[in-house]
Amino acid sequence: MNEQTLLRRAGETLFGDRWKAGLAQALNIGHKTRIHQWLSPTDSKSYRPIPPGVWSEITTLLRQRAAAQIALADEMENQANQPACPAFKPSR
């Protein structure tokens, strides 16, 4: 998988459809223009290589998001295993 595809997948996983703006903000690079440059074809004038430190920052973001999702899933599972409130009557 090439760098641009990997960057796009990571960005979409973290921030959805508006991933370029979200990732730019999370990486504190100010504007999504830099991300557009990273995604440009390598032979274009606007192309800029993705700095090596960016990969570790994105990895950290992905791991933090995954940990938060796992924690939420655990809470939901615990909630689902609680006995139902006696006063609660589900509607039909």
C-alpha positions, 0 to 999 in steps of 0.5 A, spaced: 500 500 500 502 506 498 503 512 503 497 516 500 493 510 500 495 509 507 494 516 509 487 516 506 485 510 510 487 512 516 484 519 516 478 516 514 478 512 519 479 517 524 475 523 522 470 520 516 468 524 510 471 531 512 478 527 514 483 532 511 480 538 516 480 533 522 487 530 521 490 537 519 487 540 526 489 534 530 496 534 527 496 542 528 499 543 521 494 549 521 490 547 514 489 541 510 493 544 504 499 540 507 495 534 506 493 535 499 500 536 498 502 529 501 496 526 497 499 529 490 502 525 485 509 524 486 511 527 480 507 533 481 509 540 483 505 541 489 507 534 491 510 534 498 513 528 502 510 526 508 514 527 514 516 521 518 514 524 524 507 524 522 506 517 521 507 516 529 502 521 530 497 518 526 499 511 529 498 514 536 491 518 534 489 511 531 491 507 538 487 512 542 481 512 538 481 504 538 482 504 546 476 509 547 472 505 543 474 499 546 472 502 553 465 504 551 464 497 548 466 495 555 461 500 558 455 498 554 457 490 555 457 491 562 450 496 562 447 490 558 448 485 563 445 489 568 438 487 571 433 491 568 429 496 572 423 493 575 419 499 574 421 499 566 416 496 562 418 496 554 413 498 549 411 494 544 
